[in-house]
Amino acid sequence: MSCACAFEERELAIPADLARIRDAREWASRVAREFGLGEDGCFCVKLAASEAVTNAIIHGSGSRGDSVRLAARGDGDTLIFEVSDRGWENPGGSEPTRRLTEGGRGLDLVSMVMDEVQLVRRAGGGLLRFSKRRESAA
């Protein structure tokens, strides 16, 4: 059963600090519940947000002074999340280059648990958009 309720866009900005991933994950889970996703959908959103924010912090920020922005909006029965970072250039081969070689499966995991995923590289940074549809009533 779909909800015809108005769902206002939500936003959260956090410092690019791995210690803040939990805040983003809990925020995304709460938004998914408020949108009306079931338990499985909420778990998938929570997992995807955790991976997306981790990637934004590690690969899309140059320092903890940068921020990562999360936004969520409804489109009919689909909840759309966007995670954006400022991006960075690494001319000197510093610490972030080493971090790029660690991990490497986050986007694959997001793609497995979400209905649609799109990664956009822009001049102002990166944007990962992912969405989850409400489960149909049986």
Secondary structure, 3 states (H helix, E strand, C coil): CCCCCCCCCEEEEEECCHHHHHHHHHHHHHHHHHHCCCHHHHHHHHHHHHHHHHHHHHHHCCCCCCEEEEEEEEECCEEEEEEECCCCCCCCCCHHHHHHCCCCCHHHHHHHHCCEEEEEEECCEEEEEEEEECCCCC
